[in-house]
Amino acid sequence: QFKDNPQLKEELMQGIKSGHMAPYYKEVCEDLGWRFDQKLYDEMAKENQSRLAKFEDDDSETPVWQ
């Protein structure tokens, strides 16, 4: 019903991009039949890996369990 609404698509895409939601982006494209942009997906996935590595580094420096 809403998959062809350009305003809703733009709002959803803005949220996906700002949150680097690569897995969610892939699922939304499949579910709604949108064109999948592999380059965008790869960029978001790369950012996610970078953030994850930072969290893992931070965690290894302060191994405090609460």
N, C-alpha and C positions, 0 to 999 in steps of 0.2 A: 504494500500500500504506500509506504513512504520511500521506497528505494529510488524512485525517480524524482524526488523532490530536491532540487539543486541547493536550496538554502539549508536543509537538514544535512545533506551530504557534506556541504562546506563546513558546517559546524562540527560534525562528527570528525571530519578529516583534520580540522584544526586541533581538536582534542587529542586525536591519535598521534599527530606529529609532535605536539608540544610535550606529550608524555612518553614519546619514543615507544609506542605500544606495537612493536613489530608483530608478535603472535596474534594480537587482536586484529590488527590491520589485515593480515592474511585471511583470518576467519571471516571478517566483515565482507571482504571482496568476494570470497567464495559464496557466502550466504546470500548476498545481495546482487551478485552477478556484475560487480564493478570490475573495471580493468585493473589488473594487478601490476603495480610498478615495482619491478625487482630491485631497481636502483634505490628507491625510497626504502624498501624493506631492508636491504643490506645496510644502508646508512643507519637506520634505527637499531638494527640488530648489533651493529658495531658499537654504537653508543651504549647499548645495554651491557655489552661485554666489558666495555671500559669502566662503566659504573660498578659492575659486579666485581671487577678486579680491584677497584679502589676500596670497596667495602671489605673484601677479603684481606687486603693489605692492612687496613685499619684494624681489623679484628685480630690479625696475627700479632700486631704490636701491643694490643691491650687485651690479653686473654683473661679477662675478669668475668667470672660467672656469678650471676646474682640469683 
